[in-house]
Amino acid sequence: MMRVFVVKFIAILAAMCCAAPLQAKNYELAVEFFPDKSILSGEALIWLKERRLDDSNGTFFLHGELRVTSIEMNGKAVDYSENVVFFDNEYSLVALKVDIDLSTVGEDVTGPLRIKYKGPFHASAVRSPSDYMRIDHDGVFLRSYGYSVWFPIFLGDGNFASTADFQRVALTTPEKFTAVFAGELMSESREKGKTTTVWRAVELALYAAQVTARPFEIRRTENVDFYGLTDFESRSGTSKINDYVQSLLGIYRIDFGEPRTSGKTIVAQMPAYGNIASGNMVGVSDDIWREFDGAAWYGRTLAHELVHDFVYVSTPEDDPFYAIAKEGFPDYFFLPAFAQLFGETYYTDYLDRIEAEYIDKVKTGKGPRGNDLPEQKPLTSISGSEIGVYKDVFLLNDRCRLFFDYMRRKMGPENFREFMKDVMSQRRLTRDDFYALLESSYPDIVDDARVWLETIDFPDKFRRNLE
């Protein structure tokens, strides 16, 4: 009997020690920004992911200058303690670490945590001169986890795959500013000298919860909203970017039909170093905005974000084709549009460079800046949870791009366009569905496609310049 008791006790103790940390499932945020004072005042309602009742302790982080003023759940005060700690995923390299104890709130843990907090948000170049995040007289320039933690984050270092639903994000600024968030705009109001925009975002990566507030002039179109400044050069840049975007959208509609989702892309004029894409929001820095050139690298970034809605297909997350459909498609399918906008030579030169870089990365295991790359693996072996590891590295862009380019070369541009339009029209697309479509139209390519997708081999016959 004693032995059974000891075994059970050890099992319970082990379960408690190995309990998963608290994580946020849903957020509702109400944050007011005071640019002239470089401060914010926020209230967060946070619904936690499922947890055992014995998991009474948790930890969240905020920007190091902020302080919590109260925490409660189910109408009861939650005990907490604060400490400023080193934190790699904050531009100042420090964060406010808040430990909470939920043991006093009772067994009902379904209700939201209500966290109130406030404080300054000054600029810091401790980590990098390119860290532009701050609140000042020019506006609000904040990213989220990994950069500037402006709302409570239940994550330690290195958890970039985490997502949450932002059911309501209300952002209030002085009236001359308008705040934009990486999500869908639900409402906008101006009263008593203040502007409030309300947003919603579903399954948004926590590092992508970006907010920017400036004295914006907003130009709304069917698929894209432009948030630009009002000086002559900025307004001219807005017109150039809009013309470029409308040209791209016209080509995308011909190539793929109407967009699959009803969401909008947001293009916002940002300060220096603000050329960042977060969720559906694309930032373009002031200098680039005013002298916009779609053929440059930032034009490709914008084209990539815009094509997402046109090449979206429903692929089960546990299917081997999921990562290819989710990120491989948009990584490549803006490029044929570039061949039409800027000429086939532009396309050819770009793919030649991609191939040379891919071969070098495979050979050395290093990225352009000497960083170590993740291990090679077949494209169909990349799981949904690994997309963040391989996205923008050498598999989920380079190899995918080279594979689809290979198909385009084998089929011819027009036949390839018609084939992929058929692929994109599928209500549901799995790896087997893709092979079946290929088998029915181009059976001579199927074996090569399997090598491209199921192995890491790169034989000479795949090379662009060794055909």
C-alpha positions as CSV (number, residue, x, y, z in Angstrom):
1,M,0.0,0.0,0.0
2,M,2.8,2.4,0.9
3,R,4.5,1.6,-2.4
4,V,1.3,2.5,-4.4
5,F,1.0,5.8,-2.4
6,V,4.6,6.7,-3.1
7,V,4.2,6.0,-6.8
8,K,1.1,8.1,-7.0
9,F,2.8,10.9,-5.1
10,I,5.8,10.9,-7.4
11,A,3.5,11.0,-10.4
12,I,1.5,13.9,-9.1
13,L,4.7,15.8,-8.2
14,A,6.2,15.1,-11.7
15,A,3.0,16.4,-13.3
16,M,3.1,19.6,-11.3
17,C,6.8,20.1,-12.0
18,C,6.3,19.6,-15.7
19,A,3.1,21.6,-16.0
20,A,2.9,23.7,-19.2
21,P,3.3,27.4,-18.6
22,L,0.2,29.6,-18.8
23,Q,-0.5,30.8,-22.4
24,A,-2.9,33.3,-23.8
25,K,-5.6,32.1,-26.1
26,N,-7.7,35.3,-26.7
27,Y,-7.0,39.0,-26.1
28,E,-9.1,42.1,-25.8
29,L,-6.9,45.2,-25.5
30,A,-7.8,48.8,-24.8
31,V,-4.7,51.0,-25.0
32,E,-4.4,54.8,-25.0
33,F,-1.2,56.4,-26.3
34,F,0.1,59.8,-25.3
35,P,2.8,60.7,-27.8
36,D,3.8,64.0,-26.4
37,K,4.6,62.3,-23.1
38,S,6.0,59.1,-24.6
39,I,3.7,56.9,-22.4
40,L,0.8,54.5,-22.7
41,S,-2.0,53.3,-20.5
42,G,-3.4,49.9,-21.2
43,E,-6.0,47.3,-20.0
44,A,-5.8,43.7,-21.2
45,L,-8.4,41.0,-20.9
46,I,-6.8,37.7,-21.5
47,W,-8.4,34.3,-21.8
48,L,-5.9,31.6,-21.0
49,K,-5.5,28.3,-22.8
50,E,-6.7,25.2,-21.0
51,R,-4.7,24.3,-17.9
52,R,-5.0,22.0,-14.9
53,L,-6.4,23.5,-11.7
54,D,-3.1,22.9,-9.9
55,D,-1.3,25.2,-12.4
56,S,-1.9,28.3,-10.2
57,N,1.3,30.1,-11.1
58,G,2.2,31.9,-14.3
59,T,4.5,34.5,-15.8
60,F,4.0,37.3,-18.3
61,F,6.3,40.0,-19.7
62,L,6.0,43.6,-20.6
63,H,8.3,46.3,-21.9
64,G,10.8,47.1,-19.1
65,E,9.6,50.7,-18.5
66,L,6.0,49.7,-18.0
67,R,4.5,48.8,-14.6
68,V,1.4,46.8,-13.6
69,T,-1.2,48.7,-11.6
70,S,-3.7,45.8,-10.9
71,I,-4.5,42.2,-11.9
72,E,-7.8,40.5,-11.2
73,M,-9.8,37.4,-12.3
74,N,-13.4,36.7,-11.5
75,G,-13.7,39.9,-9.6
76,K,-11.0,38.9,-7.2
77,A,-7.5,40.5,-6.9
78,V,-4.6,38.3,-8.2
79,D,-1.4,38.4,-6.2
80,Y,1.6,39.3,-8.3
81,S,5.3,40.3,-8.1
82,E,7.4,42.3,-10.5
83,N,11.0,42.3,-11.5
84,V,13.0,43.8,-14.3
85,V,15.0,41.1,-16.0
86,F,17.2,40.6,-19.0
87,F,15.1,39.6,-22.0
88,D,16.4,38.9,-25.5
89,N,13.1,39.5,-27.3
90,E,12.9,43.1,-26.4
91,Y,14.7,45.9,-28.1
92,S,16.0,47.3,-24.8
93,L,17.2,43.8,-23.8
94,V,15.2,44.1,-20.5
95,A,11.6,43.4,-19.7
96,L,9.2,43.5,-16.7
97,K,8.7,40.0,-15.5
98,V,5.4,39.6,-13.7
99,D,4.8,36.4,-11.7
100,I,1.1,35.8,-10.8
101,D,-0.6,33.5,-8.3
102,L,-4.1,32.4,-9.3
103,S,-4.7,30.2,-6.3
104,T,-7.0,32.8,-4.7
105,V,-9.5,33.1,-7.6
106,G,-11.2,29.8,-7.0
107,E,-11.7,26.8,-9.3
108,D,-13.3,28.8,-12.2
109,V,-10.4,29.6,-14.4
110,T,-12.4,30.3,-17.6
111,G,-12.9,34.0,-17.0
112,P,-10.4,36.5,-18.3
113,L,-7.4,37.9,-16.5
114,R,-7.9,41.7,-16.3
115,I,-4.4,43.4,-16.3
116,K,-4.0,47.2,-16.1
117,Y,-0.6,48.7,-16.8
118,K,1.0,51.9,-17.8
119,G,4.3,53.7,-18.3
120,P,6.8,55.2,-20.8
121,F,8.1,53.7,-24.0
122,H,11.3,55.4,-25.0
123,A,13.6,54.7,-27.9
124,S,16.6,52.4,-27.3
125,A,19.5,51.4,-29.6
126,V,21.0,49.0,-27.0
127,R,20.4,46.0,-29.1
128,S,20.6,47.5,-32.6
129,P,20.6,50.9,-34.3
130,S,17.7,49.6,-36.5
131,D,15.4,49.2,-33.5
132,Y,13.0,52.1,-34.2
133,M,10.3,51.1,-31.7
134,R,9.1,53.9,-29.4
135,I,6.4,56.4,-28.5
136,D,7.3,60.0,-29.0
137,H,5.9,63.3,-30.5
138,D,6.1,61.7,-34.0
139,G,3.7,59.0,-33.0
140,V,3.6,55.4,-32.0
141,F,5.9,52.8,-33.5
142,L,5.7,49.5,-31.7
143,R,6.1,45.9,-32.8
144,S,5.4,43.1,-30.3
145,Y,7.1,39.9,-29.0
146,G,10.7,39.9,-30.1
147,Y,10.9,43.7,-30.3
148,S,8.6,45.9,-28.1
149,V,6.3,44.1,-25.7
150,W,3.4,46.6,-25.4
151,F,0.8,44.2,-24.0
152,P,1.2,41.2,-21.6
153,I,3.0,38.3,-23.3
154,F,3.0,34.8,-21.6
155,L,6.1,33.7,-23.4
156,G,9.8,33.4,-22.6
157,D,12.6,33.7,-25.1
158,G,12.4,32.0,-28.5
159,N,8.7,31.2,-28.9
160,F,8.0,32.8,-32.3
161,A,5.5,30.2,-33.4
162,S,2.8,31.2,-30.8
163,T,-0.4,32.7,-32.0
164,A,-3.5,34.2,-30.3
165,D,-6.9,35.6,-31.3
166,F,-7.2,39.4,-30.8
167,Q,-11.0,39.7,-30.5
168,R,-11.0,43.4,-29.9
169,V,-8.1,45.9,-30.0
170,A,-9.1,49.5,-29.2
171,L,-6.3,52.0,-29.8
172,T,-6.8,55.6,-28.7
173,T,-4.5,58.6,-29.7
174,P,-4.7,62.3,-29.8
175,E,-7.1,63.3,-32.7
176,K,-4.3,64.2,-35.2
177,F,-3.0,60.6,-35.1
178,T,-4.6,57.5,-36.4
179,A,-3.5,54.1,-35.0
180,V,-3.2,51.1,-37.4
181,F,-2.9,47.5,-36.2
182,A,-2.1,44.2,-38.0
183,G,-5.7,43.0,-38.4
184,E,-9.2,44.0,-39.7
185,L,-10.5,47.5,-38.9
186,M,-13.9,47.2,-37.2
187,S,-14.6,50.9,-36.5
188,E,-13.1,54.4,-36.2
189,S,-14.3,57.3,-34.2
190,R,-13.2,60.8,-33.4
191,E,-14.5,62.7,-30.3
192,K,-13.4,64.9,-27.5
193,G,-10.0,65.5,-29.2
194,K,-9.2,61.8,-29.5
195,T,-9.2,59.2,-32.3
196,T,-10.1,55.5,-31.5
197,T,-9.7,52.7,-34.0
198,V,-10.9,49.2,-33.2
199,W,-9.4,46.1,-34.7
200,R,-9.7,42.4,-34.8
201,A,-7.2,39.7,-35.8
202,V,-7.5,35.9,-35.7
203,E,-4.6,33.5,-35.2
204,L,-2.2,36.4,-35.3
205,A,1.4,35.5,-34.5
206,L,2.3,37.3,-31.3
207,Y,5.5,38.8,-32.9
208,A,3.2,40.3,-35.6
209,A,0.9,42.3,-33.3
210,Q,2.3,45.6,-34.7
211,V,0.7,49.0,-34.0
212,T,1.7,52.3,-35.6
213,A,0.1,55.8,-35.1
214,R,1.0,58.8,-37.2
215,P,-0.9,61.8,-38.7
216,F,-2.0,59.5,-41.5
217,E,-4.1,60.3,-44.6
218,I,-5.9,57.1,-45.5
219,R,-6.7,56.0,-49.1
220,R,-9.0,53.0,-49.2
221,T,-9.3,50.7,-52.2
222,E,-11.1,47.4,-52.6
223,N,-8.2,45.2,-51.5
224,V,-5.7,47.5,-50.0
225,D,-5.8,50.5,-47.5
226,F,-2.9,53.0,-47.7
227,Y,-1.8,54.9,-44.6
228,G,0.5,57.7,-45.8
229,L,1.6,61.1,-44.6
230,T,0.3,64.3,-46.0
231,D,3.4,66.1,-47.3
232,F,3.7,66.5,-51.1
233,E,6.4,63.8,-51.6
234,S,4.4,61.3,-49.4
235,R,1.2,61.9,-51.3
236,S,3.1,61.4,-54.6
237,G,4.5,58.1,-53.1
238,T,1.0,57.0,-52.2
239,S,-0.1,57.4,-55.8
240,K,2.9,55.5,-57.1
241,I,2.4,52.6,-54.7
242,N,-1.3,52.5,-55.5
243,D,-0.6,52.4,-59.2
244,Y,1.8,49.6,-58.7
245,V,-0.6,47.6,-56.4
246,Q,-3.5,48.0,-58.9
247,S,-1.2,46.7,-61.7
248,L,-0.3,43.7,-59.6
249,L,-3.9,43.0,-58.6
250,G,-5.0,43.1,-62.2
251,I,-2.4,40.4,-63.1
252,Y,-3.3,38.3,-60.1
253,R,-6.9,38.3,-61.1
254,I,-6.1,37.1,-64.6
255,D,-3.7,34.4,-63.3
256,F,-5.7,33.2,-60.3
257,G,-9.2,34.6,-60.4
258,E,-10.7,36.7,-57.5
259,P,-9.0,36.6,-54.1
260,R,-10.0,33.7,-51.9
261,T,-10.5,35.7,-48.7
262,S,-12.2,39.0,-47.9
263,G,-9.4,40.5,-45.8
264,K,-7.5,43.7,-46.7
265,T,-3.8,44.3,-46.9
266,I,-2.6,47.4,-45.1
267,V,0.3,49.4,-46.5
268,A,1.6,51.9,-44.0
269,Q,4.3,54.6,-44.2
270,M,6.8,53.9,-41.5
271,P,9.9,55.6,-40.0
272,A,13.5,54.5,-40.9
273,Y,14.0,50.8,-40.6
274,G,10.3,50.2,-40.7
275,N,10.2,48.0,-43.8
276,I,8.5,45.2,-42.0
277,A,5.6,42.9,-42.9
278,S,3.5,41.8,-39.9
279,G,0.4,39.8,-40.5
280,N,-1.6,41.7,-43.2
281,M,0.3,44.9,-42.6
282,V,3.3,45.9,-44.8
283,G,5.5,48.8,-43.6
284,V,7.4,51.0,-46.1
285,S,9.9,53.4,-44.7
286,D,9.6,57.2,-45.4
287,D,12.5,57.3,-47.8
288,I,11.3,54.4,-49.9
289,W,7.7,55.5,-49.8
290,R,8.5,58.9,-51.3
291,E,10.7,57.4,-54.0
292,F,8.9,54.1,-54.6
293,D,10.2,51.6,-57.2
294,G,8.2,48.4,-57.5
295,A,11.2,46.6,-59.1
296,A,13.3,46.9,-56.0
297,W,13.3,44.4,-53.1
298,Y,10.6,46.3,-51.2
299,G,8.3,45.9,-54.2
300,R,8.8,42.2,-54.0
301,T,7.8,42.2,-50.3
302,L,4.6,44.0,-51.1
303,A,3.9,41.8,-54.0
304,H,4.4,38.7,-51.9
305,E,1.9,40.0,-49.2
306,L,-0.7,40.9,-51.9
307,V,-0.6,37.5,-53.6
308,H,-1.4,35.6,-50.4
309,D,-5.2,36.0,-50.8
310,F,-5.1,34.9,-54.5
311,V,-3.2,31.7,-54.0
312,Y,-4.9,30.6,-50.8
313,V,-6.1,27.0,-50.9
314,S,-7.5,24.9,-48.1
315,T,-4.9,22.3,-47.2
316,P,-5.2,20.3,-43.9
317,E,-2.5,21.2,-41.5
318,D,-1.4,17.6,-41.1
319,D,-1.0,17.1,-44.8
320,P,2.6,17.0,-46.2
321,F,1.6,19.7,-48.7
322,Y,0.6,22.2,-46.0
323,A,3.8,24.2,-45.7
324,I,4.2,24.4,-49.5
325,A,0.6,25.7,-49.9
326,K,0.7,28.1,-47.1
327,E,4.1,29.8,-47.7
328,G,5.6,28.2,-50.8
329,F,2.8,29.4,-53.0
330,P,3.1,33.1,-52.1
331,D,6.9,32.9,-52.0
332,Y,6.8,32.2,-55.7
333,F,3.6,33.3,-57.4
334,F,4.2,37.0,-57.5
335,L,7.3,36.4,-59.7
336,P,5.4,35.5,-62.9
337,A,3.6,38.8,-62.4
338,F,7.0,40.5,-62.2
339,A,7.9,38.9,-65.6
340,Q,4.9,40.8,-67.1
341,L,5.5,44.1,-65.3
342,F,9.3,44.3,-65.6
343,G,10.2,41.8,-68.4
344,E,11.2,38.2,-68.6
345,T,14.9,39.2,-68.2
346,Y,14.1,40.5,-64.7
347,Y,12.5,37.2,-63.8
348,T,15.4,35.2,-65.3
349,D,18.1,37.2,-63.6
350,Y,16.3,36.9,-60.2
351,L,15.8,33.1,-60.5
352,D,19.5,32.7,-61.5
353,R,20.5,34.5,-58.4
354,I,18.1,32.4,-56.2
355,E,19.6,29.2,-57.7
356,A,23.2,30.4,-57.0
357,E,22.3,31.3,-53.4
358,Y,20.5,28.0,-52.9
359,I,23.5,26.0,-54.0
360,D,25.8,28.0,-51.8
361,K,23.5,27.6,-48.8
362,V,23.3,23.9,-49.2
363,K,27.0,23.6,-49.6
364,T,28.0,25.7,-46.7
365,G,25.0,25.4,-44.3
366,K,25.3,29.2,-43.9
367,G,23.0,32.1,-44.7
368,P,24.0,35.3,-46.4
369,R,25.2,36.8,-43.1
370,G,27.1,33.7,-42.0
371,N,24.2,32.4,-39.8
372,D,23.7,28.7,-39.4
373,L,20.8,27.3,-41.4
374,P,18.4,24.6,-40.1
375,E,19.0,21.1,-41.4
376,Q,17.9,20.2,-44.9
377,K,14.8,18.2,-45.2
378,P,12.3,17.5,-47.9
379,L,9.7,20.2,-48.5
380,T,6.9,17.7,-47.7
381,S,8.5,16.9,-44.4
382,I,8.1,20.4,-43.1
383,S,5.3,20.5,-40.6
384,G,3.0,23.4,-39.9
385,S,4.8,24.1,-36.6
386,E,8.1,24.3,-38.5
387,I,7.1,27.0,-41.0
388,G,8.6,29.6,-38.8
389,V,11.9,27.7,-38.8
390,Y,12.1,27.3,-42.6
391,K,10.3,30.4,-43.9
392,D,12.5,32.9,-45.6
393,V,15.5,30.6,-45.3
394,F,16.5,28.2,-48.1
395,L,13.7,25.7,-48.3
396,L,10.4,27.5,-48.0
397,N,11.5,30.1,-50.4
398,D,14.5,29.1,-52.4
399,R,13.7,25.5,-53.2
400,C,10.0,26.2,-53.6
401,R,10.7,29.0,-56.0
402,L,13.1,26.8,-58.0
403,F,10.6,24.0,-58.1
404,F,7.8,26.1,-59.5
405,D,10.2,27.8,-61.9
406,Y,11.2,24.3,-63.1
407,M,7.5,23.5,-63.8
408,R,7.1,26.8,-65.7
409,R,10.1,26.0,-67.8
410,K,8.9,22.5,-68.6
411,M,5.3,23.5,-69.3
412,G,5.9,26.9,-70.8
413,P,4.7,30.1,-69.1
414,E,1.1,30.1,-70.5
415,N,0.5,26.4,-69.9
416,F,2.0,26.7,-66.4
417,R,-0.3,29.6,-65.7
418,E,-3.4,27.7,-66.7
419,F,-2.3,24.6,-64.8
420,M,-1.7,26.5,-61.6
421,K,-5.0,28.4,-62.0
422,D,-6.6,25.0,-62.0
423,V,-4.7,24.0,-58.9
424,M,-5.7,27.2,-57.0
425,S,-9.3,26.6,-57.9
426,Q,-9.5,23.4,-55.8
427,R,-11.7,23.7,-52.8
428,R,-9.3,21.4,-51.0
429,L,-5.7,20.5,-51.9
430,T,-3.6,17.8,-50.5
431,R,-0.2,16.4,-51.7
432,D,-2.1,13.5,-53.4
433,D,-4.5,15.9,-55.1
434,F,-1.5,17.9,-56.4
435,Y,0.2,14.8,-57.9
436,A,-3.2,13.7,-59.4
437,L,-3.7,17.0,-61.1
438,L,-0.1,16.9,-62.4
439,E,-0.6,13.3,-63.6
440,S,-3.7,14.1,-65.5
441,S,-2.1,17.0,-67.4
442,Y,1.7,16.6,-67.4
443,P,2.5,12.9,-66.5
444,D,6.1,13.3,-67.7
445,I,6.8,15.8,-64.8
446,V,5.4,13.7,-61.9
447,D,8.6,11.8,-61.2
448,D,10.7,14.9,-61.1
449,A,8.1,16.7,-58.9
450,R,8.4,13.9,-56.4
451,V,12.2,14.3,-56.3
452,W,11.7,18.1,-55.8
453,L,9.2,17.7,-53.0
454,E,10.0,14.4,-51.3
455,T,13.8,14.5,-51.3
456,I,16.6,17.0,-50.9
457,D,18.3,16.0,-54.1
458,F,19.2,18.6,-56.7
459,P,20.4,16.8,-59.9
460,D,22.0,18.7,-62.7
461,K,18.8,18.4,-64.9
462,F,17.0,20.6,-62.4
463,R,19.5,23.4,-62.8
464,R,18.5,26.5,-64.7
465,N,21.8,26.8,-66.5
466,L,22.6,23.1,-67.1
467,E,19.5,21.9,-69.0
